[in-house]
């Protein structure tokens, strides 16, 4: 396991300064999964801005020293029918740091944030061909709920 720190509650200025590094991580991580990525720097940066603005406290960045190596973007006021839950929209780790506990730390922190907001569920969607990510989520307590097109919905019930 690599020694990393998770930064949450980034100011808008801190977030904006990190965008080039975060976009680069995203592009490298999705390099072999073209059906699930966007290639436009501007669109990826806008997506990250949407994630941060939707829930700044749910936007987590992992650092090794002062170098960002992963991120998780989550909205904790996501609505599914009449129920509010935590929705992880993005979890991406630099390929050089995958398999070293970075993603697990992000999931654990996301669960703690969701619990602190009284959420009973945390969910995400993962690409049907992204078996590595599916196995990671299953190993970390998520269960497959349904499939829509090329996306699989995974949910973890949380104990309050």
C-alpha positions in Angstrom: 0.0 0.0 0.0 1.3 3.4 -1.0 1.4 6.3 1.5 -1.0 8.9 0.3 -3.2 11.7 1.7 -6.8 12.6 0.7 -7.7 16.2 0.3 -11.4 17.1 0.7 -13.1 20.5 0.9 -10.8 22.0 -1.8 -11.4 25.7 -2.4 -12.4 26.6 -5.9 -9.0 28.1 -6.5 -7.3 24.9 -5.3 -9.6 22.8 -7.5 -9.0 24.9 -10.6 -5.2 24.7 -10.2 -5.5 20.9 -10.1 -7.6 20.5 -13.3 -4.7 19.9 -15.7 -3.3 17.1 -13.5 -6.7 15.6 -13.0 -7.5 15.6 -16.7 -4.2 13.9 -17.4 -4.9 11.2 -14.8 -8.4 10.6 -16.3 -7.0 10.4 -19.9 -4.3 7.9 -18.9 -6.7 5.8 -16.8 -9.3 5.5 -19.6 -6.7 5.0 -22.4 -7.8 1.4 -23.0 -11.5 2.0 -22.5 -12.4 4.4 -25.3 -16.2 3.6 -25.1 -16.3 5.1 -21.6 -14.2 8.2 -21.9 -14.3 11.7 -23.4 -11.2 12.8 -25.4 -11.8 16.5 -25.2 -9.7 18.3 -22.5 -12.4 21.0 -22.3 -15.2 18.5 -21.8 -13.3 16.5 -19.1 -12.5 19.8 -17.3 -16.1 20.9 -17.5 -17.2 17.5 -16.2 -14.9 17.8 -13.2 -16.2 21.4 -12.6 -19.8 20.0 -12.6 -18.7 17.4 -10.1 -17.0 19.9 -7.8 -19.8 22.5 -8.0 -22.5 19.8 -7.3 -20.8 18.8 -4.0 -17.4 20.3 -3.2 -17.1 18.2 -0.1 -17.7 15.1 -2.2 -14.8 15.9 -4.5 -11.8 14.0 -3.2 -8.2 14.2 -4.5 -5.5 11.8 -3.5 -1.9 13.0 -3.3 1.4 11.3 -3.0 3.4 14.1 -1.6 2.2 17.1 -3.7 1.4 15.1 -6.8 -2.3 14.2 -7.4 -2.7 10.5 -8.2 -6.4 9.9 -8.1 -9.8 11.5 -7.5 -13.4 10.6 -6.6 -16.4 12.8 -7.5 -19.6 12.1 -5.6 -22.9 13.9 -5.0 -24.4 13.1 -1.6 -27.7 14.7 -2.4 -28.5 12.5 -5.4 -32.1 11.5 -5.7 -33.4 8.1 -6.8 -37.1 8.3 -6.8 -38.1 9.6 -3.3 -34.8 8.5 -1.7 -31.6 10.5 -1.3 -28.4 8.6 -1.7 -24.7 9.2 -2.4 -23.8 8.8 -6.1 -20.2 8.3 -7.1 -19.9 9.7 -10.6 -16.2 9.2 -11.0 -13.4 7.3 -9.4 -10.1 7.4 -11.3 -6.6 6.5 -10.2 -3.4 7.1 -12.1 -2.5 3.7 -13.7 0.9 3.8 -12.0 -0.9 3.8 -8.6 -3.6 1.2 -9.3 -3.6 -1.9 -7.2 -1.8 0.0 -4.4 -4.7 0.8 -2.1 -5.5 4.3 -3.5 -9.0 3.4 -4.8 -9.8 1.6 -1.6 -8.9 4.7 0.5 -11.1 6.8 -1.8 -14.1 4.4 -1.4 -13.6 4.3 2.4 -13.6 8.1 2.6 -16.6 8.4 0.4 -18.6 6.0 2.6 -17.7 8.0 5.7 -18.9 11.2 4.0 -22.1 9.5 2.9 -22.7 8.2 6.4 -22.1 11.6 7.9 -24.9 13.0 5.7 -27.3 10.2 6.8 -27.2 8.3 3.5 -28.3 4.7 3.6 -26.9 3.8 0.1 -24.0 4.7 -2.0 -24.1 3.8 -5.7 -22.3 4.1 -9.0 -22.4 3.0 -12.6 -19.5 1.1 -14.2 -18.9 0.1 -17.8 -19.9 -3.5 -18.6 -16.5 -4.1 -20.2 -14.6 -2.7 -17.3 -14.2 -6.0 -15.4 -11.2 -4.7 -13.4 -13.4 -1.9 -11.9 -16.3 -4.2 -11.4 -14.2 -6.7 -9.4 -12.7 -3.8 -7.4 -16.2 -2.6 -6.4 -17.5 -6.1 -5.6 -14.4 -6.6 -3.4 -15.2 -3.3 -1.6 -18.8 -4.2 -0.7 -20.8 -3.1 -3.8 -23.4 -5.4 -5.4 -24.6 -5.4 -9.0 -28.2 -4.1 -9.1 -29.1 -3.7 -12.8 -27.7 -3.0 -16.3 -28.8 -0.3 -18.7 -27.1 -0.4 -22.0 -23.3 -0.5 -21.5 -23.6 0.5 -17.9 -23.9 -1.6 -14.7 -25.4 -0.1 -11.6 -23.7 -1.1 -8.4 -25.0 -0.3 -4.9 -23.7 -0.7 -1.3 -26.1 -0.5 1.6 -24.6 1.5 4.4 -25.0 0.9 8.1 -25.9 4.1 9.9 
